[in-house]
Amino acid sequence: HEGPMWRPKASTAFDFEGELVVVIGKGGRAIKPENALSHVAGYTCFCDGSVRDFIKVSLVTGKNFPMSSPLGPWMTTADEIPDPSKLTLTTRLNGQQMQHSGVDMLMHDVPALIEYCSQFTELEPGDRVAAFALIGLVLWLAVLALTLHFIMLSTDRFNWIEGPRASR
């Protein structure tokens, strides 16, 4: 949320999308969807930076450059957001709205995400799970196909998630 996001000097193909992050409050393994929200401490914003010219070789490398994916800085507690599917995610670049969609457009809802992640790893308090936005992928593919628009310079970008307590 209004955090700096730097394009690595090694890249000429840097882009982003806003995502909701689920912060785990109670650990567990093989968590059932009907119990999943009881494992959530809260939610925050995440700007998922992608260094596309490095992703061609390694997804892990292309997603882990320093200062390329700001998180937070605040967490809204789960008791203030009983139904995360009712949130709206907006991402802006230099004041221009680049992404705006309901969290109900996620690839998977929050309970399904927690169920899935807890199948292959034990979730611990403080773990963060980024909820991949389907609309972000669709928008990214459209932008890539139509304009090959990449972030070339540092920018004034921010995310916000609207819900019971809107923040900017």
N, C-alpha and C positions, 0 to 999 in steps of 0.2 A: 504494500500500500504506500504509494509515493516513494518507494525505496529506489536507490540507484540501480541501474541495470547497464552493465558495460558490454559492448561488443568486443570480443577478444581481438587483438591486433592480428592474430593468425587467421581470422575469418573474414570473408566477404559475403557470407550468407547466414545472417543471424535474424531469427524471428522469434515470436512469442505467442502465448495465449494465456489468458487468465483461467485459474482453476480454483475450486473450493478444496481446502485441506481439512481433513478430519483429524483431530488430535485425540489419541486414545487416552482414556483415563483409568480404565480397569483392564488389566491384561487378560489374556485367554487364548485358547487354541480350539479350533473346530467350533467356532461361535455360530449359533443358529441365527438366521435372519431376524426371527421374532425377538431375540435377546440382544441384537447387535447395538441398538441405540443406547442400551444401558452401559455399554463399554466406552461411550464417547464422553470426553471431558469438554470438548468444544470444537469450534470451527474458526478458521482464519483464511485469509487470501493468499494466493500463491501466483506468481507470474512465472510460468514455465518457459524459460528461454531455451531455444534450440539452435545450436551451432550446426547448421545443416551440412556444411562442407565437411564436418568431422563425423556426423551421423552416418554418412555414406560408408564409413569404415567401421564405426563402433557407436551404437546407441548410447552406451555408458559414457564414452568420451564426449560425445556431442551434447550431453545433458549436464556435465559436471565442471564446466569452466568456472573459476572464481567470479563472483559478482554477476553471474548471468541469470540467476533465478531468485529474485527476492521473495521472502516469506514474511507474512505478518504486517505490522509488528504487534498487533493485538489479537487476542483470542476472545471470542464471545462464547460464554459457557453454554453447554447443551441445554440447561434448564430454560434459557432464554430463547432457544430455537427448538421447540418440540418436534417440528417437522421440517427438516432441511430441504425437502423437495419444494418448499414454498419460497425459497430464496431466489433472488435474481442476481446474476453476475454481470458486471459491466467492466470492460477493459478499455482504456483510452490511451492514445499515443499522441503526444503534443496537443492535448485537448480534444482531439477527434475520437469519437466513439468507434472502436474497432470491433468490439464484441459485446453483445447484449443478449442474454438468454436466461431462461429459467433454469434452475438447477435440476428441474425435472427432465431436462434434455441431456443429462449425463449418460454416458455409455451404460452405466449400471447405477442403481440407486445406492445410497449409503449403506443400508443393511446388507445388500448383496456384495458390495465391495469388502466390507468387514468380514463377511462369511468367507469370501474367496481368499483374502490375504491370510486369514487365520487358519486356513487349511494347509498352507505351505510354510508358515512360520508362526511362532508364538508371538502374539502382540503383547507389548509391554507398555505400561503407562509412559506417556511422553512420545511414543511413536507417532509419526505423522503419515497419513495416507492421502495422496493427491488424487482427487476425483477427476479423471480425464473427461473433458467435455466433448461430446459428439459434435456439437455445433462448432466448437473450435476446430476440429478436424475438417469439417465440411468447409468452413470459412477459409482455413489454411489452404486446402486443396484448390478452392476457387481462386484465391489470391495468387497462388503459385501458378495455376494454369493460365490465368488471364493477364497477370502483370509481372510475375516474378518479382514482386515487391518484397524486399528484404530491408531490415534496419541496417543502415550503413554507418550512422553516427550515433553518439549518445543522445538520448532523448528524454523529455519530461513525460514519463509514462506512469500511469497508476491504475490500480484495480479498485473496485469496491463491490461489496456484496450487500444488497438491500434485504432487509427482513424486519423482524420485530424492532431491532435497534439499528437504524441505518447509520452507516459510517462512511466517511469520505477520506 
